[in-house]
Amino acid sequence: MKSAILAAVAALTMLAFAAGAYAHSGGTDENGCHTNHKTGGYHCH
């Protein structure tokens, strides 16, 4: 039982960090902005 809880916590932790890795797919220019290639829009963060 204890190992199942530990495995679940470890899996949730890994998923939380993986979601952050996919949050933004492109680099930004010197102004902190980039173009969204799907919509053509340009925005800053």
Rosetta blueprint (number, residue, H / E / L):
1 M L
2 K H
3 S H
4 A H
5 I H
6 L H
7 A H
8 A H
9 V H
10 A H
11 A H
12 L H
13 T H
14 M H
15 L H
16 A H
17 F H
18 A H
19 A H
20 G H
21 A H
22 Y L
23 A L
24 H L
25 S L
26 G L
27 G L
28 T L
29 D L
30 E L
31 N L
32 G L
33 C E
34 H E
35 T E
36 N L
37 H L
38 K L
39 T L
40 G L
41 G L
42 Y E
43 H E
44 C E
45 H L
